[in-house]
């Protein structure tokens, strides 16, 4: 059913920032390829090129910040992204309550 496919795309691929911020909150700062690998473990079939474009866009949008450790560029969620993740989780809980 198309409506369900749109729903899956919206909560999945359409909101990858939720997954990235959540992973980085749990694991700490990661380099770009590790973020891509984590998304793949979660079932997202993304290419390395798309993954790096996504990360750069998240940096430009203020979702991620670049952190340098031992000469490597790592990415961490911004404080605002952490707060927005909490709000998004609350919104999803409220939606579940309405639907069930």
Residue pairs with C-beta under 8 A, 6 or more apart in sequence:
12 44
13 44
15 88
16 39
16 44
16 54
17 58
17 63
17 81
18 85
18 88
19 38
19 39
19 42
19 44
20 35
20 38
20 39
20 54
20 55
20 58
20 63
20 64
20 77
21 63
21 77
21 81
21 82
21 84
21 85
22 85
23 30
23 35
23 38
23 39
23 42
24 30
24 35
24 64
24 75
24 76
24 77
25 77
25 82
25 85
27 38
28 76
29 67
29 69
29 74
29 75
29 76
30 38
30 74
30 75
31 72
31 73
31 74
31 75
32 51
32 52
32 55
32 73
32 75
33 48
33 51
35 51
35 55
35 75
36 46
36 48
36 51
36 52
39 46
39 51
40 46
46 54
55 64
55 75
58 64
58 75
59 65
59 66
59 75
62 78
62 80
62 81
63 77
63 78
63 81
64 75
64 76
64 77
64 78
64 81
65 75
65 76
65 77
65 78
66 73
66 74
66 75
67 73
67 74
67 75
67 76
68 74
77 85
